[in-house]
Amino acid sequence: MIEFFLRRAGLRGTHLHLMSAGSVGLCIGLWIRAKTVDQTERGNAERRALFVGLWAPTLWLIGDSLRDEE
């Protein structure tokens, strides 16, 4: 069902794989930035980086399911 709507929106498996790689890069960037903020804000910055890092496997698996239907 989700694959149908994503295909209809014009997304392909490659698009989601690229978004997955982008979320890994964004996570690394946010993690590095978290090291530059002061101690009171560091916890939130690190949690934000981890949250974004959790997107990667989800996007990758959805991309795999879209690629399998091609």
VENLINHU-V68489 format. One line per field, one symbol per residue. ss: DSSP state (a for helix, b for strand, c for the rest). phi: phi as a letter, one per 30 degrees, with the letter a starting at -180 (. if undefined). psi: psi as a letter, one per 20 degrees, with the letter a starting at -180 (. if undefined). Layout:
# VENLINHU-V68489
ss=???
phi=???
psi=???
This chain:
# VENLINHU-V68489
ss=caaaaaaaccccaaaaaaaaaaaaaaaaaaaaaaccccaaaaaaaaaaaaaaacaaaaaaaaaaaaaacc
phi=.ddddddddjdbeddddddddddddddddddddddcddddcddddddddddddddedddddddddddddd
psi=ghhghgghijqrhhghhhhghhhgghggghgghhiirrhhihghghhgghghhihghghghhhghhhhi.
